[in-house]
């Protein structure tokens, strides 16, 4: 399995939901232009207080390209003004460079063990 998946849990700050949604849309637009990004999906609780971002990359190189692109370089700082990260998990091998970056965010990295993906 060479795919790398990320799950980012976010707590949206009081009064920042509209700004949060605007930044998320910008981040999707930027990620859509990255050929190695397979999915970049946001899931919101009905009360608008919590959100999960699920990201899938073709491999570790695609993840690094995402980190260097506008979704992360421009979008993440804007996002951090509207929400707090409450959890961060990585599934698969992000490679040594991305592991170092992800460790700085407190991400938990789960190694692939067994399963089926189509």
C-alpha positions in Angstrom: 0.0 0.0 0.0 1.7 3.2 -1.1 -1.3 5.5 -0.5 -1.1 7.9 2.4 -4.2 9.1 4.2 -4.6 11.9 6.7 -7.4 12.6 9.1 -7.4 16.1 10.7 -9.9 16.8 13.4 -10.8 20.5 13.9 -12.7 22.4 16.5 -14.2 25.6 14.9 -13.9 28.7 17.0 -17.0 30.5 18.1 -18.2 33.0 15.4 -15.7 31.7 12.8 -17.8 29.2 10.9 -18.3 31.3 7.8 -14.6 32.2 7.6 -13.7 28.5 8.2 -15.9 27.4 5.3 -14.4 30.0 3.0 -10.8 28.9 3.8 -11.8 25.2 3.4 -13.2 26.0 -0.1 -9.9 27.7 -1.0 -8.0 24.7 0.2 -10.1 22.3 -1.9 -9.6 24.4 -5.0 -5.8 24.4 -4.5 -5.7 20.7 -3.7 -7.8 19.9 -6.8 -4.9 21.1 -9.0 -2.4 18.7 -7.4 -2.2 15.5 -9.5 -1.2 13.3 -6.6 -4.1 14.3 -4.4 -6.8 11.6 -4.7 -9.2 13.1 -2.2 -9.6 16.1 0.0 -12.9 16.0 1.8 -14.4 17.9 4.7 -17.1 16.4 7.0 -19.0 18.8 9.3 -21.0 18.1 12.4 -24.6 19.5 12.1 -23.9 22.1 14.9 -20.9 23.5 12.9 -18.6 23.2 15.9 -16.4 20.3 14.7 -15.1 19.2 11.3 -13.0 16.3 10.0 -10.7 16.7 7.0 -9.9 13.4 5.2 -7.1 13.5 2.7 -5.7 10.8 0.4 -2.5 11.0 -1.6 -1.2 8.6 -4.2 2.1 8.3 -2.3 4.6 10.0 0.0 5.9 12.2 -2.8 2.4 13.5 -3.5 2.0 14.3 0.2 5.2 16.3 0.2 4.1 18.2 -2.9 0.8 19.0 -1.1 2.8 20.3 1.9 4.8 22.6 -0.5 1.7 23.9 -2.3 -0.8 26.7 -1.6 -3.3 24.6 0.3 -0.8 24.2 3.1 1.5 27.2 2.7 -1.4 29.7 2.4 -4.5 27.9 3.6 -3.3 26.3 6.8 -2.2 29.7 8.4 -5.7 31.1 7.5 -7.4 27.9 8.8 -5.6 28.2 12.2 -7.2 31.6 12.7 -10.6 30.0 12.5 -10.1 26.5 14.2 -7.9 24.5 16.5 -6.5 21.0 15.6 -8.0 18.5 18.1 -6.5 15.4 16.5 -4.2 14.4 13.6 -3.7 10.9 12.3 -1.8 9.6 9.4 -2.4 6.2 7.8 0.4 4.6 5.7 4.0 5.5 5.2 4.5 9.3 4.7 8.2 8.9 4.2 11.0 10.3 6.4 10.7 14.0 5.3 6.9 14.2 5.8 7.2 12.2 9.1 9.5 14.9 10.4 7.0 17.7 9.3 4.0 15.8 10.7 5.7 15.1 14.0 5.9 18.9 14.5 2.1 18.9 14.4 1.7 16.1 16.9 0.4 13.7 14.3 0.0 10.0 15.1 1.3 7.8 12.3 -0.3 4.4 11.8 1.7 1.9 9.7 -0.2 -0.1 7.2 -0.8 -3.6 8.5 -3.4 -5.5 6.5 -6.5 -4.9 4.4 -8.2 -4.3 1.0 -8.4 -1.1 -1.0 -9.9 -0.8 -4.5 
